[in-house]
Every structure is written in structure tokens, then in C-alpha cells.
Amino acid sequence: MGFFDKLLSLFGMSGKKVNVLVVGLDNSGKTTIIERLKPRPRQAAEVAPTVGFTVDEVEKGPLTFTVFDMSGAGRYRTLWEQYYREADAVVFVVDSADKLRMVVARDEMEHMLKHSNMRKVPILYFANKKDLPVAMPPVEIAQALGLDDIKDRPWQIVPSNGLTGEGVDKGIDWLAERLS
Amino acid sequence: MLPSVKSVWLDAFNDPVAGISAYTPCVHTCNLFGDGENRLVIADEDRKLKIWKGTQKASEHPLLDTPVAICSYISENTAPRLPALAVAAGSHIYIYRNLRPYYKFVLPPENVNTEEQDIWQKVMEGEIVIGEAVAQLTRLQDAGVVLQTRSLQLMNIGDPDAKMAFVEHWQGQPLVATTVITCMDVVKQAIDEPDAVSCLVVGTESGRILILNPAGTAIVKNIWVGITPAMIAVQGELDVGYRITVAGRDGKLYHIRNGELSQTIIQLEAQPVGLVRLAKHVAVGCMNDVVHAYTPTGHKSWSLYLPCHILAMQRMEVTGQRNTKALIVALSNGEVRVYNEKLLVSVHVSPNPVTALWFGRYGREDNTLLAITKSGALDIKMLPRTANLEAGAIGGGPPPEQEIPLAVPKKTRLYVEQTQREREQAADMHRTFQRDLAKLRLTTARAYVKVLTDGQGAAAFTTNTNLSLSLNIAGLGPRFRLSLLLRNDGSTQLNDIPVALRADAGLYSLGKTQFTIPFLVPGLQYTFEVPVTAIDPMAGTGTITVLLLAPGGVSSSAPLLQAQIKMPMSEPEEVE
């Protein structure tokens, strides 16, 4: 990074664009987490289930994230792979309280990692809904998803609460560090 | 024996100590509270309604009687489509809404034999003694009347005091014929949509099929089958057209079409143990470990022969991107198999035999398989999005080569012209063909005649060895000389050819009846002479047959060549 870029980044104007793909099962809280990344006045209080996908632009320090918020509903999951090629990072949101479907999340994740279009990009896991009493701790989730077997790319699991925004920034900071 | 068929399922959850004891009709999932998350509802044999949410039991509710079946259905067209939960137990259907008791439907009483009623009337009023009543009831039973349970119980009590107490117990209560529910299902009223208004269909011990109104308060259709239905499978919509397949206790399949009992009755080989409706068929599992699939008209489409007993059967209606309707069968060896039509697409083994199966939406996952084992365990499996249940995907079925199109050459001009010609001159071509066919037949017939007559003359030749033989007779008789003129027209020499001569032994005596030609060089004419004597010149004439047999070393009994000569009339012997 040259001096000029550094100067620009100081003013938050550099605008290196990165594409971030946000995936996860339905009702895991993907859209809610993306809402927390936006500046407070633009945040929506209530979100509806995403149909297809939505694209948002979020600025984070020197980076401009182009966030692809994919729908997690079963019939839209085939859409995910259309965006693997462009993705510079992946955010995988898991519902910590949905113990039953952890195996489905794992199945979808394994399909994604095996896909030929997917590059060796960093993956950030949000163990969302950590406020719920039945929520599993991140360590258990990492075990259930078999994250220890991922050796070819950087990954991180962060417990989060999409409703309050707790943990979201911590995760995104990790991602920004990886991408800059 | 089995192809290596793997399990298609994802293991989501397993609770080995769930403590559930239920069979397939008593397991159900539905959107119980209208919040989009489907709960598992089990009407347990220990008279409890157990509600599971996710991986935990959420609540338990006592039931008044041992449950027979549970169903959920939408009863009203109002905005929040909250399903009503119907629990059939004894002769009642308990309908719950929001998991609160809402309504109780009681089956109407059946007709009672009037004579039986009279006997009870009299015995209660003391007009006849109990012994007399029992005798009359026995007579009634012998006459072929089906008695009520109360009468049968009375007849079975041995102790007179206990008999008295039994009559005392029922004192003042008129004899009514109560019946109980044996099976229950749901039929959509007008449209086939997941949240369309539906009605309950109930089978009773008295051999009836009852269809209730959507509210579950009255009977809209009462169909008399005549035999107790053990299981029912419903297809179609009540207002549009529906078909109910009934597996009776007598091991027969009955069909009800739009409220009419069809004449088509299928006699099964063994008692039915499971009945499942599929896309085009109704599959019935029998006690002889076979699943038969019948079309709605009653024709059998296919059969599956299983290695051991069938414990549970369930329909697997996959929603989402595919709309497969498959069949799940649980076997006594713990296997749970999935069949798409006839093709086995998945096998997994449960450590304990599975007694109840349910496939449907559970929690937020559409395609979930819930299995309850004999030991009371609950096993939850999910169908991955990418699972392939299609025929031909996993061995069996037609080979993949069948799908590869043949390399059919393009239509050349020559081909097109030929086709054109064939079309225009079809009559001529046919005539030519017929003429050639007639010619072929003629040639064949001629060749056949030749085969029959060959070797009947004095000169003969063969084609395969290129030999020619001609016979001559010299002399006036009674002593003749037969000369064989033999010529090898082939290109190779022949060795050791046996020659045999045959003649009527009563007419002629031959100088030698057999000899061997040591050598036949191609191109040369050989002459062999055999003296022939007519035994009795007055006896008439005969023929002499000369046979050239296959050369030594060739194991063929067919002669190479055969020639025949007719002998001339012999002069009488000159006496000197």
C-alpha cells in the first residue's frame, strides 16, 4: 500500500471493493446481521425473510463491502453457487439454538467448500442468537460443523447477537483484517 | 445380493431414551401453534399426548383413552390457518385447537338386534331369570346374530353371583351398540393445497367409513363396507372426486369411489400390515413380506419382495425442488428402506427395529424422517437438498447406456431418394419381391427333388469332392460284367475309398460286395470290374447299387456318391 492509498484510507475514502457472500440456513439471522453493519439511521428494526437475494454496500474502514445477502430458504439455496466465483470472503451464519438442523448447515457448508468455483477465501462463522437460553457455545458448533477439518483457508467463529449487534463488529473486523 | 445402496439421510438427532411407545398412525407433525415451526405430536400408548419441539419434549397432556390415530387438518378458512389436532380414541374423536380441548365427536350408536334388546329389558325388569336370558342369547347367537359386547361378556361369566352382579351393574341402562374407531385419515375438501380445508375420514369397528364435516361436528357421508377397516388410504378431494382404499380385517382391499363401494375387491395373499398411497398407486404391505402396488382400477403394477417382516410403512412426499413420492418401509431386521416406485434408493440400519415412521416437515426443515424404535428411541433424519432419489441414479433400473442416443447417420440425398422411390413404387417392388420369393421357392423345391432322386441313375457325380462315376453292364447273361468308370475331377488325390455294392441277394451274386480303391489321382479315368451272375435267369431283373463311401479317417457315414444300374434281362444258361 502506497503512501497515497494510506492517506486516502485515513480519510476513509480508499474504497477497496470486496465482495462478501453471506449464506446460512433460513431463519439464522443473515439479514439481521447485515442490518447491524449499516449506519444506525439506515437500520431496519424488523426484517422479512429474504426472497432470492439482496445486495448492500457497507463501508468498513478502508474497505467497501459489497454484501450479497443470499436467501437461506431451501428452494433458493441453489442460487448460492452462482456467486461463489466473485466472492472474496464468505460469511456463514449459523443459528446456535437450532441444534436439530446443525447437520443440514454442515451439509450445505461442505457442498459450498467442495464447489469448484469457490476460491480459498476466508470464511467467517457467526454463531448467531447466542442470547437464547438453548444456544450452543461456539466450540460445540465448530465441532458439529467439523470446522477443525478446514485447513486450506482461514476461518474464524464468532458468537453474535444480531438483534443487539453484539459480536458482529468483532467478526467483521477479523474479516477486514484478512482482506486488507 | 443387495447392490451397495447407501443411506441418503443426514443424521440430525437421536434420543435413545425418549421413552416413546407408538405406532405409525399415532405419530404426526404439524404447525401446532401457527408459528411456522412444526411440532412433533405423539399419541403415546401410555395415554399421553407428547409434544416435541426441536430436540426436546415440550409438553405432555393426558388422554382419556388409548389413542388409535392422530391427524391434523385445517377446519376453517379464516386467516391464521391454525390446524386442528384430532386424536381418535375408543369411540371418540378429541379435537384440539392450540393444544386445548376444543370439541369431542362421538360415533353414533349402531342398530341393536331388537330380540337381544328385549332379552336385556326383561332380565333387568326381573321378568326372566339370568339363566333363561343366557339360554335365549345363546339361541340368538346360534341363529347367526352378532351379539353386543355386553351380551358376550354375560355369557362368558361362569360364576352365577358374578353374573348377577354384572346385570346389576348395567341395571337401568338400555343396551346400545357402541363401536370404536380403527383408523383415521384426512381428505381435502375442495382444493389440494397444504393449507386447504379438510375433513376427517374415520373407519369403525362396525365396518363403516364415515366422512365428517370440516368442523368435525356431523357426518356428511356414511359408507357401509361390511368388514372392519384396518387401514385406509385417501386420494383426491371430497368435492371434486375422491377414492378411499380400505384394507379390511379379512385380508381384502376395498375401494370407495366418490362415496360408492366399488365392485373391485382385491384378495391379498396375506393379511395387510401397511397401506400407503403413492403418486399413482396404493402400496399395500402384507404379512408374507411383500409390498404390492395397485393402480386405482385395481390392477397390480409391481411387487417388492423383502427379506423380512414389514414393521412400518410410510409415504415420503418430498417437497421443494423435486416432487418425488416414495415409499419408506421399516423391516424387522432394523433396516429402513426407501423405494422410489420399484427402485431401492436408500437403506440405513437402525440399531433397534423401527415401529413408527413419519415423513414431513419438522421444525423448519421440510423433508424430515422421524422414526420411533421398539426401545422407545426417537431418531430424526433429514433429507439433504442434493439427495438423488431418481430412478437410475443408484444402480438398478435401466443401464445408463440406454440413455445414450444411437449415432444415426444424417439423411443423405441417396437415402431421401430411396425413400421417395419406395413410396412411389411400392406396388412394383412388392410384386418383384413376390416373384423372387416364388422363384426362390421353386429353386428350393427343385433342389429338394434333386436330393431325393440323386444317385438313382447309372451316372452320378458329387460336387463337394468332384467325383464322377458311371456304370456299364457287359454280357448277355447269366454272367455279366459290371464295370465302374470312376474319374476324380478335383485337384487333390483321394486315398482309401471304400466301395460297396448292393444287389438283391436272391437274384444276383456279386463277385465282391466291397473293395477299397487305394488311390485316385486327379484327371485319370479308372476302371474297376466286378463279375455279376444271375442266379435264376427266369426270375426277372433287379438293380445294382454302387456306393462310394467316405475315405478312411473321415467319420461320416454318408456316402460320397451313389449310382444305380438296372440289369438287363438275362439269357437262359446254355447247357452244353
Interface residues (C-beta under 8 A of the other chain):
Chain A: L25 D26 N27 G74 R75 R77 T78 D98 K99 L100 R101 M102 V103 V104 D107 E108 H111 V134
Chain B: L10 D11 A12 F13 G54 T55 Q56 G320 Q321 Y362 G363 R364 E365 D366 I380 M382 P384 R385 T386
